[in-house]
Amino acid sequence: MEIMKQVVEFFSPIYILMLAGFLGYEIISKVPVILHTPLMSGTNFVHGIVLVGAMVALGQAVTPLEQAIGFLAVLLGAGNAVGGYFVTERMLEMFKSSKGQEK
């Protein structure tokens, strides 16, 4: 019975990750094109929260492995947030009219 408990504890996070990935793909694929820019702004907000969480986790890290994983999480979270803002800015530039730019 103890082995079964360990198997469930090991595979539960993997199952949740797979389910979240599938659900995310299904939801995003059904979003109309016109809503992608507001959706990107919302996800940038979430990435900022993830970045703060990664910094808190790094601050609580004790072992070198925890510190390395925390540093990697902060690095990837920051890159994801910054990249998202650049993509959103580019998408917003596509919707601006070119009438005011011609001089």
N, C-alpha and C positions, 0 to 999 in steps of 0.2 A: 504494500500500500504506500509506503514511503517513496518508492521509485515512481509510482504514478503521480504523486504530488509534485515531485521534482520535474517530471516531464511536462506537466501542466504549467508549472511556474516558468519553465524555459520557453515553451511555445506560445504562451499567452501574449507576450509583447509582440512576437513576430506575427501572430494572427491579427492583432489589432492594427499593426502597421500595414499589413496587406489589405485589410478591410478599409482602412482610412484612405489608402492610395487608390483603391478601386472606386470608392465613394466620391473622392475628390475629382477623379477623372470624369466620372459620370455627371457630376454636377457642373463642372466647368465646361464640358462639351455641349451642354444645353443652354449656355448663356449666349444671348444675342450679341452680335458684334458691337452694337452701339453701347452696350453696358460694360465693355472690357476696361475702359479707362477708369470709371468709378470703382470697378472691382479691383483694379491694380492699386488704386489709392488706399483702399481698405486693406489689401494684403500688405502694403508697405507699413501700415500702422501695426499690423500683427507682427511683421518682421522686427519692428522696433521693440515690441514687447518681448519677443524671443531673444533679442540681443541683450536686453536688460536681464532677463532670466539667466542667460549664459554668463553674464558678468557676475551675477550673484553666485552662481554655481562655482565659478572660478575663484571667487573670494572665499568660498567655504572649502576649497580643495586642500587636502593635507598631503597626500602622497604625490610623488612625481608623475605617476600615471594619471591621476585625477587632474593635476595641473596641466598636463599636456592635452588631455581631452577637453578641459575647460578652455584653454587657449585656442584650440582648434575650433571649438564651438563659437567663441567670440569672433574669431577671424572669419569664419564662414557666415555667421549671422550678419556681421558688418558688411561683408561683400554683397550679401543677398539684399540687404536693405538699401545700400547705395545704388546697386545695379537696378533695383526696382524703381527708385526715384528717377534715374536716367531714362529708363524705358518709358515711364509715365510722362516725363517731359517731352520726349520725342513724339509720343502719341498725341499729346496736346498740341504740339507744333503742327501736326498734320491737319488739325481741325481749324486752325487760324486761317482767316482769309488773306489773300495776297494783295488786296486793294491798297492797304495802308503801307505796304512795304515798297511799292514802286515809286521811286523818286528820281 
